[in-house]
Amino acid sequence: MKRECYQCPDRHPGCHADCPRHAAGRADNERRKAYDRQFRYIDSMPQTKTAQSKTRAPRRTGGAK
């Protein structure tokens, strides 16, 4: 995704503060992020790595026979 400032002829240090193109792009990005937060995938098991390490640890170390 190209940003609105890519190859902008009016770009100079500090121009983001008063650039309408940058403000519009930032607002669009915030709307997209809000939508993604609203409909994001919720992992049913958020501690997946911890659960896998606890499950696999006995197999790696030989486990109880």
Buried (B, 14 or more C-beta within 10 A) or exposed (E): EEEBBEEEEEEEEEEBEEBEBBEEBBEEEEEEEEEEEEEEEEEEEEEEEEEEEEEEEEEEEEEEE
